Amino acid sequence: MKCFHLFSNERRTVEPRTATKSNSIISCTSNSTSINQDLKMFDTDLNSQNVSEFSVASSAKSFAALSQRQSNLRDFTFSDLKAATKNFSRSLMIGEGGFGSVYRGAIRNSEDPHKRIDIAVKQLSRRGLQGHKEWVTEVNFLGVVEHPNLVKLLGYCAEDDERGIQRLLVYEYMPNRSVQDHLSSKLNSSLPWAIRMKIAQDTARGLAYLHEGMDFQIIFRDFKSSNILLDEQWNAKLSDFGLARLGPSDGLSHVSTVIVGTIGYAAPEYLQTGRLTAKIDVWSYGVFLYELITGRRPLDRNRPKGQEKLLEWVRPHLSDLKKFELILDPRLGGNYSIKAAQKLAAVANRCLVRKAVVRPKMSEVLEMVNRIVEASDLESPLLQEKSSTSNSDSEGSKGEPLRKRIMNPFIGGNDYLICLAWRPKVVRTC
C-alpha cells in the first residue's frame, strides 16, 4: 500500500538546501551544537508548518532537547556494513521501499566477540531529500526511545564518499517479518487467532508508550501492518519511524503539518486539515484491528466492486452474528473465538469514531484489549499451534445478546446502526 504526500497551495514550500558533511549532521554522543543547528533546518523543511499554529522555534527546541538525551547508538562505518551484508548482496535483501532497501546481515557481538548477531540494515537511497529527513528522524527518535514493542535501533552509518552520501540504519533482526506479509498471500502460513490477539495487545502497548509513556509525546503517523514486525517469539514491534513527529507542546492542541501517510489508514480529519494529534494513530489502530479480524487490506483495488475499501465492506456485516462471521478471515479455518472477535470489533469502532476528541486514548484502548485477552484465556501462541479454546468460545457465545443501537462510527452525527452488544469498559488514567 503506497504512502502519499499531499500539499495544499498554502503549505507548499520550496527551500534551497546545501549539502552538509556527515560529521555535522548528527552526533548522538558529542557534537550537540551541530546537531541542534541541523535539526532546526530539518524540522522546518520537513513539516512546512503553519507558523501561526505551531512555531518553528518551539518545534526546533523540542527536537534539540530530544537530541541531547543519552543515546547508546553505535556509529558503524560503511565498510563494516558492507562486510556484514556481503557487499549488499541481493540474496540477502529482505525488503525494498521508496527510500531504499533492507538487507539481512551479521556482526560480532560487542560483549562477546566470539558470537555473531543477526541485524537488518536499511540502506537509504542517495537520491532525494525525503530519505535523508526520515533517516534523521529515526536516529533521533529511536536513539533515545526504547521499549519492548518498538524495534530496537542498534546504530547508524553516515559517510560521504566518491559515490555520494551513504545513509544507513542498523536494527535488530526480526525473523518473522511483518504482519502484512502474514495476512497477505506472500507467505504460505497464516497467523493463528491467538497470535493476532497478541499482536493487537503488543501494538496497543507500543502506541500507548509513544503517546503517554514519556515526558514528551511521539505521534507515529504511519501506523500500518507493514510497519509491524514480528520477532522470534512472535512479539510485535513498531518499526519505521521516518514519518514520526513530536506531539504538540506549549499548551497547543495540535501540530500543523504537510499531510503524509498511507492511503486507507489516515484519519479523515488529518486528511482534511493537516492538523496532527495522537488521535490519528488511534484511528489507524482501529483500521488495523479490522485488518487482523478480516485478513484484508484497508484498500485493495483487486477486490470486487463494493469490497475494495475495508471499512465500507465490514459496515453492513456488523448487524448480527451470522453476518459478522462472514468477515472473519477464512484462512483461520474457523479456529477463532467469535466472542473475542466481536469485542475486538467493538474496540475498533471506538477508535473509528469520526469525531477525534471522542476517540479513546491509546492507554484506554490498551486496557480494553488487555481485558479481551484475559477473558479469552488464550494459550501461549506458536505459529504451528491452533487455539484449543476457540471452538468452545464460538459455540458458547452464539446464545448471547448481540445487538445494540450505538452511534455509527463510520458516519458520525445522529445516524445509527445495529452493532455488537459488548461495550468495552474504559479505565481512565491520569
Rosetta blueprint (number, residue, H / E / L):
1 M L
2 K L
3 C E
4 F E
5 H E
6 L E
7 F L
8 S L
9 N L
10 E L
11 R L
12 R L
13 T L
14 V L
15 E L
16 P L
17 R L
18 T L
19 A L
20 T L
21 K L
22 S H
23 N H
24 S H
25 I L
26 I L
27 S L
28 C L
29 T L
30 S L
31 N L
32 S H
33 T H
34 S H
35 I H
36 N H
37 Q H
38 D H
39 L H
40 K H
41 M H
42 F H
43 D H
44 T H
45 D H
46 L H
47 N H
48 S L
49 Q L
50 N L
51 V L
52 S L
53 E L
54 F L
55 S L
56 V H
57 A H
58 S H
59 S H
60 A H
61 K H
62 S H
63 F H
64 A H
65 A H
66 L H
67 S H
68 Q L
69 R L
70 Q L
71 S L
72 N L
73 L L
74 R E
75 D E
76 F L
77 T L
78 F H
79 S H
80 D H
81 L H
82 K H
83 A H
84 A H
85 T L
86 K L
87 N L
88 F L
89 S L
90 R H
91 S H
92 L H
93 M E
94 I E
95 G E
96 E E
97 G E
98 G L
99 F L
100 G E
101 S E
102 V E
103 Y E
104 R E
105 G E
106 A E
107 I E
108 R E
109 N L
110 S L
111 E L
112 D L
113 P L
114 H L
115 K L
116 R E
117 I E
118 D E
119 I E
120 A E
121 V E
122 K E
123 Q E
124 L E
125 S L
126 R L
127 R L
128 G L
129 L L
130 Q H
131 G H
132 H H
133 K H
134 E H
135 W H
136 V H
137 T H
138 E H
139 V H
140 N H
141 F H
142 L H
143 G L
144 V L
145 V L
146 E L
147 H L
148 P L
149 N L
150 L E
151 V L
152 K L
153 L E
154 L E
155 G E
156 Y E
157 C E
158 A E
159 E E
160 D E
161 D E
162 E L
163 R L
164 G E
165 I E
166 Q E
167 R E
168 L E
169 L E
170 V E
171 Y E
172 E E
173 Y L
174 M L
175 P L
176 N L
177 R L
178 S E
179 V H
180 Q H
181 D H
182 H H
183 L H
184 S L
185 S L
186 K L
187 L L
188 N L
189 S L
190 S L
191 L L
192 P L
193 W H
194 A H
195 I H
196 R H
197 M H
198 K H
199 I H
200 A H
201 Q H
202 D H
203 T H
204 A H
205 R H
206 G H
207 L H
208 A H
209 Y H
210 L H
211 H H
212 E H
213 G L
214 M L
215 D L
216 F L
217 Q L
218 I E
219 I E
220 F L
221 R L
222 D L
223 F L
224 K L
225 S H
226 S H
227 N H
228 I E
229 L E
230 L E
231 D L
232 E L
233 Q L
234 W L
235 N L
236 A E
237 K E
238 L E
239 S L
240 D L
241 F L
242 G L
243 L L
244 A L
245 R E
246 L E
247 G L
248 P L
249 S L
250 D L
251 G L
252 L L
253 S L
254 H L
255 V E
256 S E
257 T L
258 V L
259 I E
260 V E
261 G E
262 T E
263 I L
264 G L
265 Y L
266 A L
267 A L
268 P H
269 E H
270 Y H
271 L H
272 Q H
273 T H
274 G L
275 R E
276 L E
277 T L
278 A L
279 K H
280 I H
281 D H
282 V H
283 W H
284 S H
285 Y H
286 G H
287 V H
288 F H
289 L H
290 Y H
291 E H
292 L H
293 I H
294 T H
295 G L
296 R L
297 R L
298 P L
299 L E
300 D L
301 R L
302 N L
303 R L
304 P L
305 K L
306 G L
307 Q L
308 E L
309 K E
310 L H
311 L H
312 E H
313 W H
314 V H
315 R H
316 P H
317 H H
318 L L
319 S L
320 D L
321 L H
322 K H
323 K H
324 F H
325 E H
326 L L
327 I L
328 L L
329 D L
330 P H
331 R H
332 L H
333 G L
334 G L
335 N L
336 Y L
337 S L
338 I H
339 K H
340 A H
341 A H
342 Q H
343 K H
344 L H
345 A H
346 A H
347 V H
348 A H
349 N H
350 R H
351 C H
352 L L
353 V L
354 R L
355 K L
356 A H
357 V H
358 V H
359 R L
360 P L
361 K L
362 M H
363 S H
364 E H
365 V H
366 L H
367 E H
368 M H
369 V H
370 N H
371 R H
372 I H
373 V H
374 E H
375 A H
376 S H
377 D L
378 L L
379 E L
380 S L
381 P L
382 L L
383 L L
384 Q L
385 E L
386 K L
387 S L
388 S L
389 T L
390 S H
391 N H
392 S H
393 D H
394 S H
395 E H
396 G H
397 S H
398 K L
399 G L
400 E L
401 P L
402 L L
403 R L
404 K E
405 R E
406 I E
407 M E
408 N L
409 P L
410 F L
411 I L
412 G L
413 G L
414 N L
415 D L
416 Y E
417 L E
418 I E
419 C E
420 L L
421 A L
422 W L
423 R L
424 P L
425 K L
426 V L
427 V L
428 R L
429 T L
430 C L
